[in-house]
Amino acid sequence: MQRRKFCQAALGAGLLVTPTLAWVSAARAQTAIAAVTLDGAPTQLEAAAVRDLAAALQGELLMAGDADYDVARKLWNGMHDKHPALIARVADSADISKAITFARERSLLLAIKGGGHSWPGKSVCEGGLMIDLAEMHAVTVDTLARRASVQGGALLGQLDSATLAKGLVTTAGVVSHTGVGGFTLGGGFGRLNRKYGLAVDNLVAAEVVTADGVVRQVSAEEEPDLFWALRGGGGNFGVVSRFDYQLYPFDRNVLSGAITWPIEQAREVLAFYRDWYLGLSDDCYVGPTMATTPDGTSFILMEVVYAGDPAAGEKELAPLRQFGKPMEDGIKVQDYQVMQTWEDATFHHGIRSYAKNGMVKAIGPELVDAMLESFVPDPRLAFFTHTAGGAVKRVGELDTAFPHRKAETMMIVAGAWTDPAQDAEAMATCREWFRQLEPFTGGYYDNIEFEGAAAAGNYGPAYPRLSRIKAQYDPGNLFRLNSNILPQA
């Protein structure tokens, strides 16, 4: 069975608008609109102010009952079903500034939706204002400068498609319908991070609208503190309307795919991987997955992307491909975007999904034991990894706000199902599975974690500086629907 079918079966089964249109939509606001403040208290939004905001936007302002309201408020993860009082579908940074100002002046709960892929659902809110960047998705590639300029609502697939067409690439994530915004601001793991670093390592400049409504151009030279904080500090500091990424020459035809073994060989495969992966080159990205198909067939799989000369990759991967008795070896030279879209159907829009994760500094024998002992043969759930090391590890711990530079890998237990009646039981199973792995972790990846400990502990030595920068740019903690960094008192 092909690797795509394995993963899709394993999780998929049990897993430009005119100003006139904007004004017409908001003209329905003839009476005050019930809303919620930052601290959760009820409030009322005056109808005249809502109409004024709608008239001021180049984009569209939506309310409950509008044709596109339910589409706009929906996230990728079907578990999150919240109803903002207003949704500002912004067209540019000026629109973002006006929406932020509206929220700040009323202490209105504020959510920011880029691609809508927030696993824990923090890009939507109940009763507040959602800023929706979906209409801001342009990607421009400068081949001479090797830079991509990407609007804040673009998706990773759009970034990959635009850059690969020019023979260039940067690190992007593993599900193509993820938004660039949350992905980048949280760190940005991907299949090329061992060679090119995380997304934050390739962010060279950005345009960000801060809580005061000011549109700021930031880089290592302009407002360097804010630029540092954006690279790993999540959505705590403003709404990023444009990301500028470093690009690299890249042959899109790469040696890639997966090797699959029966779960009965998992101990031997993991023991081999534990020692073998430490000697891999930066070109080689390999990480294990364990899952179960609906018919009860459990398996262990190694996902592979070799970002270099395929002939060299064949030599480096030979020991893995010769190990044990695989059910299938699907590694071949193929378009990089095959791998970049392989998980799209498994984690499709509307799926109900929950995840726990943790960062791991070393894969030792005890961790291998825990991986095997914790495994649950449930078609709804699976164990994944994101391999780090290489270029990720060579960046200083405090060179960016991303704190987990010493991690060799990230472990994830995640599920996908469609029946809301299964939510509680599936989530409990996922938590118990991960509970057995958690002692081997140190910190978590903000973009995935539902219930991580306080941000101060997760950011470690980066937190004091992050807190000071938060106090400078968002003293009222307007941007709080995230792994929240509190402004320094």
C-alpha positions as CSV (number, residue, x, y, z in Angstrom):
1,M,0.0,0.0,0.0
2,Q,1.3,3.5,-0.9
3,R,2.4,5.6,2.0
4,R,-0.2,8.3,1.2
5,K,-3.0,5.7,1.5
6,F,-1.6,4.5,4.8
7,C,-1.6,7.9,6.4
8,Q,-4.9,9.0,4.8
9,A,-6.6,5.8,5.9
10,A,-5.1,5.8,9.3
11,L,-6.3,9.3,10.2
12,G,-8.8,10.3,7.6
13,A,-11.2,7.5,8.7
14,G,-11.3,7.9,12.3
15,L,-9.6,11.1,11.4
16,L,-11.6,41.4,-4.0
17,V,-14.5,42.9,-2.5
18,T,-15.6,46.5,-3.2
19,P,-16.1,49.2,-0.5
20,T,-19.7,49.4,-1.6
21,L,-20.3,45.7,-0.8
22,A,-18.6,46.2,2.6
23,W,-20.9,49.1,3.5
24,V,-24.0,47.2,2.4
25,S,-23.1,44.3,4.7
26,A,-22.5,46.5,7.7
27,A,-25.6,48.6,7.0
28,R,-27.5,45.9,8.8
29,A,-26.1,47.2,12.0
30,Q,-29.0,49.4,13.0
31,T,-28.9,48.5,16.7
32,A,-26.0,47.9,19.1
33,I,-24.2,44.5,18.6
34,A,-23.5,42.3,21.6
35,A,-19.7,41.6,21.9
36,V,-17.1,40.6,24.4
37,T,-14.1,42.5,25.9
38,L,-10.6,41.4,26.4
39,D,-11.4,40.2,29.9
40,G,-14.5,38.3,28.8
41,A,-17.1,40.9,30.0
42,P,-20.1,41.6,27.8
43,T,-20.2,44.9,25.9
44,Q,-22.2,46.6,23.2
45,L,-20.8,47.8,19.9
46,E,-22.6,51.0,18.8
47,A,-24.2,50.6,15.4
48,A,-22.9,53.9,14.0
49,A,-19.3,52.9,14.9
50,V,-19.7,49.6,13.1
51,R,-21.1,51.3,10.0
52,D,-18.2,53.8,10.1
53,L,-15.7,50.9,10.3
54,A,-17.3,49.1,7.4
55,A,-17.3,52.3,5.3
56,A,-13.6,52.9,6.1
57,L,-12.4,49.5,5.0
58,Q,-11.3,48.6,1.5
59,G,-12.3,45.0,2.4
60,E,-15.5,43.7,3.9
61,L,-17.0,43.7,7.4
62,L,-19.1,40.7,8.2
63,M,-21.7,40.0,10.9
64,A,-23.8,37.0,11.7
65,G,-26.4,36.5,8.9
66,D,-24.1,37.8,6.1
67,A,-23.6,35.3,3.3
68,D,-19.9,34.8,3.9
69,Y,-19.9,35.0,7.7
70,D,-20.0,31.3,8.4
71,V,-17.3,30.6,5.8
72,A,-15.0,33.2,7.2
73,R,-15.4,32.2,10.8
74,K,-14.6,28.5,10.2
75,L,-11.1,27.2,10.9
76,W,-9.4,24.2,9.4
77,N,-10.0,22.3,12.7
78,G,-13.7,21.5,12.9
79,M,-13.6,21.3,16.7
80,H,-13.7,25.0,16.9
81,D,-17.1,26.6,16.3
82,K,-17.0,30.1,17.5
83,H,-19.0,33.2,16.5
84,P,-17.2,36.6,16.4
85,A,-19.4,39.7,16.7
86,L,-17.6,41.1,13.6
87,I,-15.2,39.7,11.0
88,A,-13.0,42.2,9.1
89,R,-11.9,40.7,5.8
90,V,-9.0,43.1,5.3
91,A,-7.6,44.1,1.9
92,D,-4.3,45.8,3.1
93,S,-2.3,47.0,6.0
94,A,-4.4,50.1,6.3
95,D,-7.5,48.0,6.8
96,I,-5.6,46.0,9.5
97,S,-4.7,49.2,11.2
98,K,-8.3,50.4,11.3
99,A,-9.6,47.1,12.6
100,I,-6.9,47.0,15.3
101,T,-7.7,50.5,16.4
102,F,-11.4,49.7,16.5
103,A,-10.7,46.8,18.8
104,R,-8.2,48.6,21.0
105,E,-10.4,51.6,21.6
106,R,-13.2,49.3,22.9
107,S,-11.0,46.7,24.6
108,L,-12.6,44.2,22.3
109,L,-11.4,40.6,22.2
110,L,-9.4,40.2,19.1
111,A,-8.5,37.1,17.0
112,I,-6.2,37.0,13.9
113,K,-6.9,34.5,11.2
114,G,-4.3,33.9,8.5
115,G,-4.7,30.5,7.0
116,G,-7.1,29.4,9.8
117,H,-4.8,26.5,10.7
118,S,-4.5,27.2,14.4
119,W,-4.7,23.7,15.8
120,P,-5.9,24.9,19.2
121,G,-8.3,27.4,17.6
122,K,-6.8,30.7,18.7
123,S,-7.5,32.4,15.3
124,V,-11.2,32.7,16.1
125,C,-13.0,34.1,19.1
126,E,-16.5,34.1,20.6
127,G,-18.0,37.5,20.6
128,G,-15.0,39.5,19.6
129,L,-13.5,40.9,16.4
130,M,-11.8,38.5,14.0
131,I,-9.3,40.0,11.5
132,D,-9.3,37.7,8.5
133,L,-6.3,38.0,6.1
134,A,-7.7,35.5,3.5
135,E,-7.9,38.1,0.8
136,M,-4.2,39.1,1.3
137,H,-2.4,36.1,-0.3
138,A,-0.1,37.4,-3.0
139,V,3.4,35.9,-3.4
140,T,6.1,37.8,-5.3
141,V,9.4,36.2,-6.1
142,D,12.6,38.3,-6.8
143,T,14.9,35.8,-8.5
144,L,17.9,38.2,-8.5
145,A,17.7,39.0,-4.8
146,R,16.5,35.5,-4.0
147,R,13.7,36.9,-1.9
148,A,10.0,36.1,-1.7
149,S,7.6,38.8,-0.5
150,V,4.4,37.1,0.9
151,Q,1.2,38.6,2.2
152,G,0.1,37.5,5.6
153,G,-2.9,35.5,4.4
154,A,-1.0,33.4,2.0
155,L,-0.8,29.6,2.4
156,L,2.3,27.5,2.4
157,G,1.3,25.8,-0.9
158,Q,1.1,29.2,-2.6
159,L,4.6,30.0,-1.3
160,D,6.0,26.7,-2.5
161,S,4.4,26.9,-5.9
162,A,5.6,30.5,-6.6
163,T,9.2,29.8,-5.5
164,L,9.6,26.4,-7.0
165,A,8.5,27.7,-10.4
166,K,11.5,30.0,-10.3
167,G,13.9,27.2,-9.2
168,L,14.1,28.5,-5.6
169,V,12.8,27.4,-2.3
170,T,12.6,28.2,1.5
171,T,11.6,26.1,4.4
172,A,7.8,25.6,4.5
173,G,5.6,23.3,6.6
174,V,4.2,19.9,5.9
175,V,0.5,20.6,5.2
176,S,0.2,23.0,2.2
177,H,-3.1,24.6,3.3
178,T,-1.5,26.0,6.4
179,G,-1.1,29.8,6.5
180,V,2.4,31.3,6.4
181,G,1.6,33.6,9.3
182,G,1.2,31.4,12.3
183,F,3.6,28.9,10.9
184,T,6.4,31.4,10.6
185,L,5.8,33.4,13.8
186,G,5.9,30.2,15.9
187,G,9.2,29.0,14.5
188,G,8.4,27.1,11.3
189,F,9.4,23.4,11.1
190,G,9.6,21.8,7.7
191,R,11.2,19.1,5.6
192,L,14.1,21.4,4.6
193,N,14.9,22.8,8.1
194,R,18.0,20.7,8.5
195,K,19.5,22.3,5.4
196,Y,18.1,25.8,5.5
197,G,16.9,26.3,9.0
198,L,13.5,27.1,10.4
199,A,11.2,29.6,8.7
200,V,12.2,32.2,11.3
201,D,15.8,31.8,10.3
202,N,14.9,32.7,6.7
203,L,12.7,35.7,7.6
204,V,14.7,38.7,6.5
205,A,12.1,41.5,6.9
206,A,8.4,42.0,7.6
207,E,5.6,44.5,7.7
208,V,3.7,44.4,10.9
209,V,0.8,46.4,12.3
210,T,1.2,46.8,16.1
211,A,-1.4,47.5,18.8
212,D,-1.2,51.2,18.3
213,G,-2.3,50.8,14.7
214,V,1.1,51.8,13.3
215,V,2.3,50.0,10.2
216,R,6.0,49.2,10.8
217,Q,8.7,47.9,8.5
218,V,11.0,45.7,10.5
219,S,14.3,43.9,9.9
220,A,17.6,43.4,11.5
221,E,18.3,47.1,10.8
222,E,14.8,48.6,11.4
223,E,13.2,48.0,14.8
224,P,15.5,45.1,15.5
225,D,14.0,44.2,18.9
226,L,10.6,43.7,17.3
227,F,12.1,41.8,14.4
228,W,13.8,39.5,16.9
229,A,10.6,38.9,18.8
230,L,8.6,38.1,15.7
231,R,11.0,35.2,14.9
232,G,9.5,32.7,17.3
233,G,7.3,34.9,19.6
234,G,4.1,34.0,17.9
235,G,1.3,36.5,17.3
236,N,2.0,38.4,20.5
237,F,3.3,41.6,18.9
238,G,1.0,42.5,16.0
239,V,-0.5,41.5,12.7
240,V,2.1,40.7,10.1
241,S,0.8,41.9,6.7
242,R,4.0,40.9,4.8
243,F,6.8,38.4,5.2
244,D,10.0,38.5,3.2
245,Y,11.9,35.2,3.0
246,Q,15.4,34.2,2.0
247,L,15.3,31.8,-1.0
248,Y,17.8,29.2,-2.1
249,P,18.5,27.5,-5.5
250,F,16.7,24.2,-5.6
251,D,16.0,21.3,-8.0
252,R,12.4,20.4,-7.3
253,N,13.0,16.8,-8.3
254,V,14.2,15.3,-5.1
255,L,14.8,11.8,-3.7
256,S,11.8,11.5,-1.4
257,G,9.0,9.3,-0.1
258,A,8.6,6.8,2.7
259,I,9.6,3.3,3.8
260,T,7.0,1.3,5.7
261,W,7.5,-1.7,8.0
262,P,4.9,-3.8,10.0
263,I,4.5,-2.6,13.6
264,E,6.1,-5.8,14.8
265,Q,9.5,-4.5,13.5
266,A,9.1,-1.1,15.2
267,R,11.6,-1.8,18.0
268,E,14.3,-2.9,15.6
269,V,13.6,0.0,13.2
270,L,13.6,2.6,16.0
271,A,16.8,1.2,17.6
272,F,18.5,1.4,14.2
273,Y,17.2,4.9,13.5
274,R,18.3,6.1,17.0
275,D,22.0,5.5,16.2
276,W,21.9,6.0,12.4
277,Y,20.2,9.4,12.2
278,L,22.9,11.2,14.2
279,G,25.3,10.8,11.3
280,L,23.0,12.2,8.6
281,S,24.0,15.1,6.4
282,D,22.0,18.4,6.5
283,D,20.5,17.3,3.1
284,C,18.8,14.3,4.7
285,Y,15.5,14.7,6.5
286,V,14.2,11.4,8.0
287,G,11.6,10.9,10.7
288,P,9.4,8.1,12.1
289,T,5.6,7.9,12.2
290,M,3.5,5.1,13.8
291,A,-0.2,4.7,13.0
292,T,-3.0,2.2,12.3
293,T,-5.3,1.8,9.3
294,P,-9.1,1.3,9.8
295,D,-8.7,-2.5,9.2
296,G,-6.4,-2.7,12.3
297,T,-3.0,-2.8,10.4
298,S,-0.4,-0.9,12.5
299,F,2.8,0.2,10.9
300,I,6.0,2.2,11.4
301,L,7.0,4.5,8.6
302,M,10.1,6.6,7.9
303,E,9.4,9.8,5.9
304,V,12.3,10.9,3.7
305,V,13.3,14.0,1.8
306,Y,16.8,14.3,0.5
307,A,17.5,17.9,-0.5
308,G,20.6,17.3,-2.6
309,D,22.1,15.2,-5.4
310,P,19.9,12.1,-5.7
311,A,22.9,9.9,-6.3
312,A,24.5,11.0,-3.0
313,G,21.1,10.5,-1.4
314,E,20.9,6.9,-2.6
315,K,24.3,6.2,-0.9
316,E,23.3,7.9,2.4
317,L,19.9,6.3,2.6
318,A,21.1,2.8,1.6
319,P,21.4,1.5,5.2
320,L,17.8,2.5,6.0
321,R,16.4,1.0,2.8
322,Q,18.3,-2.3,3.4
323,F,17.1,-2.6,7.0
324,G,14.6,-5.2,8.1
325,K,11.8,-6.4,5.9
326,P,9.8,-3.4,4.6
327,M,6.2,-3.7,3.5
328,E,6.9,-1.0,1.0
329,D,9.8,1.2,-0.1
330,G,8.3,4.3,-1.8
331,I,11.5,6.4,-2.1
332,K,12.1,7.7,-5.5
333,V,13.0,10.9,-7.4
334,Q,9.9,13.0,-7.6
335,D,8.6,16.6,-7.4
336,Y,9.1,18.1,-4.0
337,Q,5.5,19.2,-3.9
338,V,4.4,15.6,-3.9
339,M,5.7,15.4,-0.3
340,Q,4.6,18.9,0.5
341,T,0.9,17.9,-0.2
342,W,1.0,14.3,1.0
343,E,-0.7,15.1,4.3
344,D,-3.3,17.5,2.9
345,A,-6.1,15.0,2.5
346,T,-5.4,13.3,5.9
347,F,-5.7,16.7,7.7
348,H,-8.4,18.1,5.4
349,H,-10.6,21.1,6.2
350,G,-13.3,20.3,8.7
351,I,-11.6,17.3,10.3
352,R,-11.8,17.3,14.1
353,S,-8.3,17.2,15.5
354,Y,-6.4,17.4,18.7
355,A,-2.6,17.2,19.3
356,K,0.0,17.1,22.1
357,N,3.7,17.7,21.4
358,G,7.1,18.1,23.0
359,M,10.7,18.9,22.1
360,V,13.3,16.1,22.5
361,K,17.1,16.6,22.8
362,A,18.1,13.0,22.3
363,I,16.5,9.7,21.3
364,G,17.8,7.2,23.8
365,P,16.9,3.6,24.5
366,E,14.4,4.6,27.3
367,L,12.6,6.9,24.9
368,V,12.4,4.1,22.3
369,D,10.8,1.9,24.9
370,A,8.3,4.6,25.7
371,M,7.5,5.1,22.1
372,L,6.6,1.4,21.8
373,E,4.9,1.0,25.1
374,S,2.7,4.1,24.7
375,F,1.6,3.2,21.2
376,V,-2.2,2.9,20.8
377,P,-3.5,1.0,17.7
378,D,-6.4,3.4,17.2
379,P,-7.1,4.4,13.6
380,R,-7.9,7.9,14.7
381,L,-4.6,8.6,16.3
382,A,-0.9,8.6,15.3
383,F,2.6,9.3,16.5
384,F,4.6,11.8,14.3
385,T,7.9,13.5,14.5
386,H,9.5,16.6,13.0
387,T,13.3,16.1,12.7
388,A,15.5,19.1,13.7
389,G,19.2,19.3,14.1
390,G,21.5,20.4,11.3
391,A,21.0,24.1,10.5
392,V,18.3,24.5,13.2
393,K,20.8,23.6,15.9
394,R,23.6,25.9,14.7
395,V,21.6,29.0,15.4
396,G,22.3,30.5,18.8
397,E,19.6,29.9,21.5
398,L,18.9,33.6,21.9
399,D,19.7,34.7,18.3
400,T,15.9,34.5,17.7
401,A,13.0,34.2,20.0
402,F,12.6,30.5,19.2
403,P,13.9,28.8,22.3
404,H,14.3,25.1,21.3
405,R,17.5,25.1,19.3
406,K,19.0,22.1,21.0
407,A,16.2,19.8,20.2
408,E,16.9,16.9,17.9
409,T,13.3,16.2,17.1
410,M,9.7,17.1,18.0
411,M,7.3,14.4,19.0
412,I,3.6,14.7,18.3
413,V,0.6,12.6,19.1
414,A,-2.3,13.8,17.0
415,G,-5.7,12.6,16.0
416,A,-8.3,13.2,13.4
417,W,-12.0,12.1,13.4
418,T,-15.3,13.4,12.1
419,D,-17.9,12.6,14.8
420,P,-18.2,15.2,17.6
421,A,-19.4,12.4,19.9
422,Q,-15.9,11.0,19.8
423,D,-14.2,14.3,21.0
424,A,-13.9,13.6,24.7
425,E,-12.8,9.9,24.4
426,A,-10.3,10.6,21.5
427,M,-8.8,13.5,23.3
428,A,-8.4,11.5,26.5
429,T,-6.7,8.7,24.6
430,C,-4.3,11.2,23.0
431,R,-3.5,12.8,26.3
432,E,-2.7,9.4,27.9
433,W,-0.5,8.4,25.0
434,F,1.5,11.6,25.2
435,R,1.7,11.4,29.0
436,Q,4.0,8.5,28.7
437,L,6.3,10.4,26.3
438,E,6.2,13.7,28.1
439,P,9.0,12.9,30.6
440,F,11.4,12.8,27.7
441,T,10.5,16.3,26.4
442,G,11.6,19.8,27.3
443,G,9.2,22.5,26.2
444,Y,6.7,22.4,23.3
445,Y,6.0,23.9,19.9
446,D,3.4,26.7,20.3
447,N,1.8,26.2,16.9
448,I,0.5,22.7,17.8
449,E,0.1,22.5,21.5
450,F,-3.4,22.8,23.0
451,E,-2.6,23.0,26.7
452,G,1.0,23.9,27.1
453,A,2.4,25.2,30.4
454,A,2.8,29.0,30.9
455,A,4.7,30.7,28.1
456,A,7.4,31.9,30.5
457,G,8.6,28.4,31.1
458,N,8.5,27.4,27.4
459,Y,10.4,30.4,26.2
460,G,13.0,30.0,29.0
461,P,15.9,32.6,28.8
462,A,14.2,34.4,25.9
463,Y,11.1,35.3,27.9
464,P,12.4,38.4,29.9
465,R,13.3,40.1,26.6
466,L,10.1,39.0,25.0
467,S,8.1,40.5,27.9
468,R,9.9,43.8,27.7
469,I,9.2,44.0,23.9
470,K,5.6,43.1,24.5
471,A,5.3,46.0,27.0
472,Q,6.7,48.3,24.4
473,Y,4.5,47.3,21.5
474,D,1.4,45.8,23.1
475,P,1.2,47.1,26.7
476,G,-2.5,46.3,26.9
477,N,-2.1,42.7,25.7
478,L,-4.5,43.2,22.9
479,F,-2.9,40.3,21.1
480,R,-3.5,37.6,23.7
481,L,-5.1,34.7,21.8
482,N,-1.8,32.9,21.4
483,S,0.9,31.3,23.6
484,N,0.6,34.5,25.6
485,I,3.6,36.6,26.6
486,L,2.6,39.1,29.4
487,P,3.8,42.7,29.1
488,Q,6.5,43.4,31.7
489,A,5.0,45.4,34.5
